[in-house]
Amino acid sequence: MITGKWLPHARGFQKPCRVCNDDFIGRKDQIYCGKVCRARRNNDLAAERKIEQRRHVDAYLLNIEILKNEMIGYENEVKNVPVIRLETMGFNKEAQNNRVNSEGMLWFRFGDWLIQISDNKEVEIKHINLK
């Protein structure tokens, strides 16, 4: 889509910069007035990506801490708990995890813990022995 007004004498399109909103004359596909605005936008995008990555990591680490606290005294056992119990502690089922095939079943791995959510809204938790 061509935006801006064609200026034949300038041999370019006049349009606003997407960062600073100043008018500039450039190619029809150009969206920034110069290197400074392009760099500023790239830096802003990188900062947004970093914030989003941090949010995912924080959710993952919180899930590990919740599972660890829930399993105190049950380290070598399998424990079933209601999903709602974990969620009230801040557990995020949608947080990044690894999928693991254990004993022919699909589990979700958070650190040293494997979980499986059943249809009856229970979570089965077990510890992975990494030694």
ABEGO torsion letter per residue (X at the ends): XBBEBBBAAAGBBBBBBAAAGBBBBBBAABABABAAAAAAAAAAAAAAAAAAAAAAAAAAAAAAAAAAAAABGAAABBBBBBAAAAAAAGBBAABBBBBBBBGGBBBBBBEABBBBBBAAGBBBBBBBBAX
